[in-house]
């Protein structure tokens, strides 16, 4: 993308994330209460991820798993029928509502609306061992929406991670403002129509 296009992309990120947080605030409260009522734990989940230029940042989500989901200290991927998901959490995941707090990450510049999904250092290193081209993902701000999320879904295996990498690198080569709007539109359409991905 040209410097001008990148600047416009950032301005769009700021505007849409601000408006999103403003107008979706009632839904934030409803989700917050639903999680709190179910098990009494903290509704907001935070975790360290690798972002733009390989720098670490804290990502925010609505908690979808039980509090003791990784008590053994070993990072684990969420599986399709993961018994660590709470009832509310499963609904949030199915409809990607757990991602809503990331609008704050976008607003402050950690993320973008469209970009590769940010990974934990543990899994980033595992992917890098398989394909060193993963380093090029760090040329972009990570995003909520991405072609890989839309067409590859949640990544619960190394095979899916490598396929996601292929699609992220393809996005890096072909990204444009028009392509970003297309990905956002197709993803929102899938969520509204109930398509799981």
C-alpha positions in Angstrom: 0.0 0.0 0.0 1.1 3.5 -0.7 1.9 5.9 2.3 -1.3 7.7 1.6 -3.4 4.5 1.5 -1.8 3.4 4.8 -2.6 6.8 6.3 -6.3 6.6 5.2 -6.5 3.0 6.5 -5.3 4.1 9.9 -7.8 7.0 9.9 -10.6 4.6 9.0 -9.5 2.3 11.8 -9.7 5.1 14.3 -13.1 6.3 13.2 -14.8 2.9 12.9 -13.4 1.6 16.2 -14.5 4.7 18.0 -18.0 4.6 16.5 -18.1 0.8 17.1 -17.3 1.1 20.8 -19.8 4.0 21.1 -22.8 2.3 19.5 -22.1 -1.2 20.7 -21.7 -0.2 24.3 -25.1 -1.7 25.3 -24.0 -5.0 23.9 -20.8 -4.8 25.8 -22.8 -4.5 29.0 -25.1 -7.4 28.1 -22.1 -9.7 27.3 -20.2 -8.5 30.4 -23.2 -9.4 32.6 -23.8 -12.7 30.9 -20.2 -13.9 31.5 -20.2 -12.5 35.1 -23.5 -14.3 35.9 -22.4 -17.6 34.5 -19.4 -18.2 36.6 -18.5 -15.0 38.5 -15.1 -14.7 36.8 -13.6 -11.7 35.0 -15.5 -11.0 31.8 -12.5 -9.5 30.0 -9.6 -11.7 29.0 -6.2 -10.3 28.2 -3.2 -12.0 26.7 0.1 -11.1 25.2 0.4 -11.3 21.4 3.0 -10.6 18.8 2.0 -7.6 16.6 3.3 -5.0 14.2 7.1 -5.2 13.7 7.2 -8.2 16.0 6.4 -6.1 19.1 4.4 -7.6 21.9 1.1 -6.1 22.9 -1.9 -7.0 25.1 -5.0 -8.1 23.2 -8.4 -7.9 24.9 -11.4 -10.3 24.4 -14.5 -11.3 26.2 -13.6 -14.4 28.1 -15.0 -17.5 26.5 -13.3 -20.2 28.5 -13.3 -21.4 32.1 -11.0 -19.6 34.4 -8.6 -22.6 34.7 -8.3 -23.2 31.0 -4.5 -23.3 31.0 -3.7 -24.2 34.6 -0.8 -26.4 33.5 1.0 -23.4 32.0 1.1 -25.0 28.5 -0.5 -22.9 25.7 -3.3 -24.8 24.0 -5.3 -24.1 20.9 -9.1 -23.9 21.2 -10.6 -26.9 19.5 -14.0 -27.1 17.7 -15.7 -29.0 20.6 -13.4 -27.7 23.4 -14.9 -28.6 26.8 -13.1 -25.6 28.3 -15.6 -23.2 26.6 -18.4 -21.9 28.8 -22.0 -21.9 27.5 -21.8 -18.1 27.0 -18.3 -18.4 25.6 -19.3 -21.0 23.0 -22.1 -18.6 21.8 -19.7 -15.7 21.7 -17.1 -17.7 19.8 -19.6 -19.1 17.3 -20.7 -15.5 16.4 -17.2 -13.9 16.9 -18.6 -11.6 19.6 -15.7 -12.4 21.9 -13.6 -10.2 19.6 -15.5 -6.9 20.3 -13.1 -5.6 22.9 -10.4 -5.6 20.2 -12.0 -2.4 18.9 -10.0 -0.8 21.7 -6.8 -2.4 20.4 -7.6 -0.9 17.0 -8.3 2.5 18.4 -5.0 2.7 20.2 -3.0 1.4 17.2 -2.1 -2.1 18.3 -4.3 -3.6 15.6 -6.2 -2.7 12.4 -9.7 -3.7 11.2 -8.2 -5.9 8.5 -4.9 -7.8 8.9 -3.4 -11.1 10.0 -4.7 -12.6 13.3 -2.0 -11.9 16.0 -0.5 -15.0 17.5 1.1 -15.8 20.9 4.9 -16.0 20.9 4.8 -19.8 21.7 2.8 -20.6 18.5 4.6 -17.9 16.4 7.8 -19.7 17.1 6.3 -23.1 16.2 5.1 -21.6 12.8 8.4 -20.0 12.2 10.1 -23.4 12.6 7.9 -24.7 9.7 8.1 -21.6 7.5 10.4 -18.7 8.1 8.3 -16.5 5.8 6.1 -15.9 8.9 8.4 -13.0 9.7 6.8 -11.0 6.8 3.4 -11.1 8.7 5.0 -8.5 11.1 5.1 -6.0 8.3 1.4 -5.5 8.9 -0.7 -4.5 11.9 -2.7 -7.5 13.0 -6.5 -7.3 12.5 -9.9 -8.6 13.5 -10.9 -9.3 10.0 -8.7 -11.2 7.5 -9.1 -13.4 4.4 -7.6 -16.3 6.5 -10.3 -16.0 9.2 -13.0 -15.8 6.7 -11.9 -18.8 4.6 -9.8 -20.8 7.0 -11.7 -20.2 10.3 -10.2 -20.7 13.7 -6.8 -22.4 13.6 -6.7 -25.5 15.7 -3.9 -27.4 13.9 -0.4 -26.6 12.5 -1.8 -27.4 9.1 -4.4 -24.7 9.4 -1.8 -22.3 10.8 0.4 -22.8 7.7 -2.6 -22.3 5.5 -3.4 -19.1 7.4 0.2 -18.0 6.8 -0.1 -18.6 3.1 -3.3 -16.5 3.0 -1.8 -13.8 5.1 1.2 -13.5 2.8 -1.2 -13.3 -0.2 -3.1 -10.5 1.6 0.2 -8.7 2.2 0.9 -8.8 -1.6 -2.6 -7.8 -2.7 -3.8 -5.5 0.1 -5.6 -2.3 -0.8 -8.4 -0.2 0.8 -10.9 -1.8 -1.7 -9.8 -5.3 -0.7 -10.1 -4.4 3.0 -13.7 -3.2 2.5 -14.5 -6.4 0.6 -13.2 -8.6 3.5 -15.1 -6.6 6.1 -18.3 -6.9 4.1 -18.0 -10.6 3.4 -17.1 -11.3 7.0 -20.0 -9.3 8.4 -22.4 -10.9 5.9 -21.2 -14.3 7.1 -21.7 -13.4 10.8 -25.2 -11.9 10.2 -26.4 -14.9 8.2 -25.1 -17.3 10.9 -22.4 -18.9 8.9 -19.8 -20.5 11.1 -16.1 -20.1 10.2 
